[in-house]
Amino acid sequence: MPTFEELLADPACSLAVDDQGSDLALVAFGGLKGKLAIPPFEFFGLTRNLPVTKIFIRDQAQAWYVDGVPELGPDLRSAAQGARELVDSLARDAVLFGTSAGGFAAMAVGVMGGFQTVHAFGAQVSMRRKVRAEMGDRRWMPRARALWRSEQPDKVLDVRPLLDASDGHTSVNVHVANDELDIAHAALIEGRPGVTVHRHPKGGHSFVRRLRVDGSLERLVRDSLGLEPAP
């Protein structure tokens, strides 16, 4: 059987699980190209030596998880339920992380699956064509057009209705830096129940790399999981 690290490094892998029998699990959703702004093994390396269950989920279709995850469900809604069932088989609850498109998925799955806490970095809040046009968001247009052409019924393209329906049950932490489009997306949900927007000074859309280097990301991950600070 491949190790967790080998599965992380395999671009064809949609789901990797490292069961450590912990009370809380760490779940991370890869963005476009299957990454977390930093390589997945670097992200999970923050807790490599700690007894924390880790789950990595990758979107092979590169379409904001609209087509789900093979091991969890054929669309985002069913994948959220599949993620809930997977976590329930391993731990009491989970803290979800994701960057960019992975942040969109982390928020959607976190709310639909009734998870405790989400941290989304530089995430898209809405992939609706009209909303993106209004804010001038033309990033990843070939991928976005494929998303809009998808015949998947009842597609999840906007996390706002999900947040409104949840009434703040999930703590959604949206992290942004000095990227105008990321800030515009965060503004769509700022002030909603359960949502907190955290502003970081530098780094643009890929500011997670800076957080990794200066130690902020490790502190955030450890604190979210109730772990002691690094020595």
N, C-alpha and C positions, 0 to 999 in steps of 0.2 A: 504493500500500500504506500502511495506517495505521502511524504510528510507534509505538514501544514505549510512549511516554507517552500516546498517544491510546488504545491498547488498554487501558492501566491504567485510564483514566478511563471506559471503556465498560462499564457494568454487565452487558451481554449477552455480554461476552467471557469465556470460560473459561480461555484459555491465551494468555499473551503472552510472547514470547521476544525477548531482545536479545543476539544472539550477538556477543561481543567477542573470541572466540578465546582465552579465558583457560584456565589449567590447572584451576582450580576454578570451579564455577558457584555462584551464589547462587539458591536456590529458595525461594519464599515461598508459603504456603498461606493464602488468605483465610479468615476465620471467617464467622459468620453475618452476613448483609448484605454479604458479599464483602469485608469490611475486615480490617485487621490491627491493630485498636484505634486505629491512626492511618491516614489515607488511604494507599493503596498507593504513590502517587507520592512522598509524604513519606518512606516507608520506603526506597524505592529511590533516593531522592535522596541518601541517605547515601553511595552509591557512584556517583552519576550521572557524575562526571567521571573515573572510574577504569575501566581496561580489564578489567572483570569481566563475564562472561556472566551475565545475569539472566533468571530465569524466574518468572513469576507465575501461580498456579493458583487458580481460583475455583470454588466449588461452587454451581452454579446451582440445584440442588435444595434447598439449605440443609438437608441431612440428614447431616451429618458424613461426607460423601463416600461414603456407602454405595452410591450409584448411579454412582460413578466420575466421570470427566471425559470428555466426548465425544471429545476428541482423543487420549486416553490409554487408555481402556478403560471398559467398561460397569459395572464395580464396583470397589471399592477395591483388591482384590487385583490385578486386571488393570491398574488405573491405576498401581499401584506398579511393575509390570513395564514399563508404557509410559513412566513417568517415568525408569526406569533406562535404557531404550533411548534416550530423548531426550537425557538427559545424556551418555550414552556417545558420541552422535553429535556432541557439542559440546565436551566437556571430559573430563578424567581422572576427576573425581569432583565431588561437590557438598556444600555445607552447606545444610541445610534449616531453615527458620524457619516458625513459625506461632503464632498466638494463639488461645486458647479452642478452638473447634471446629477451627480451622486447625492448632492445636497437636496435637490428637488425630490429624489426618491426617498432619502432619509426622512424628510418632513412628511411626505405622503404616507409612507409605510408606518412611520412613528405614530401618526394620528389615527390612521385606519386600523392599525394593529393595537392601539391602546397602550403604547409603550410609555415609559416613565419620562425619558429625557432624550432630546435630539440636539445635536450640534451640527449646523449646516454652514459651510464656508463658501462665500461667493456663489450662493445658490440662485438658480432661477426659481421664481415664485409662480410665474405664469408662462406657459408656452403657447398661449392662444395667439393666433396670427394678429388679431386686431390690437391686443395689448402690446405685443412686441413692436408693432408698427408705430403705435402712439409714443413709445419711449425711444424709438429709433434703434432698437436692438436687432442688428443684422448679423450677429455672431452665429457661426455654425449653420448657415443657411441651407446647404445641401442636406444636412441631417434634419433640420427643422422641416424642410419641405417633405422629406420622407415620412416624418412623424405625422404631418397633416394629411398625407395621402393614405396613411394606414387605415385599413378597414376594420380595425379592432373596435368592437362596439363599446359604447360608454367609456371612451378614453378619458383618463385623468390627465388634463392639460393645465390645471390650475389648482393650487393647494388652498386657495381662499375658501371655497365652499366646504372643504374638509375641516379646516380650522373652525369655521363658524358652527359646523355641526357638532364638533367635539366640545365646544364651550370651555376650552382651556384645560382639558384633562391632561394633555401632554405638554410638558415644558419644552417649548421650541426656542432654541437659541440660534439666532441668525448672526453670523459674523461677516463683516465687510471691512474693506480697507478703502484706499483712495481710488476706487474704480466707479465711475459715474453710473454705469449700467447696473452693477451689483447694488449700488446704493438705491437706485430707482426700483429695483425688484424688492429690496428689503422694505422700502417705503410702502409697498402695497399691503403689507401685513403688520407694519409697526402699530402698536396700540391695541391689537386684537388680544383677547384673553389668552394667556399662556405664552405669548410671544415676547421675547426680549431681543432687541437688536444691539449687538456689541460692535463698536467702531474701533478699528485698529488703524494706526497712523500711516503705515507705508506697505508697499508690496504689490499693489495692483490686484488683478484678478487671482494671481497665484501667491497671495501673501502667506498662505500656509507654509511655504518654504521658509519664510523668515521666522515664523513662529516655531518651526522645527529647530532652526539654528540657534535661536536665542533661548530655547528651553521653555517657552510659553506653552507650546503644544503639549509637551509632556506633563507640565503642571496641570493643564486643563483636563487631560485624559485621566490622570491619577485622581484629581479632585472629583471628577464626575463619577468615577467608579468607587469612591470612598477609600482610596488607597493612600498610604502614607507618602509624603513628599520624598523625592529622591534624595539620598544622602549627599 
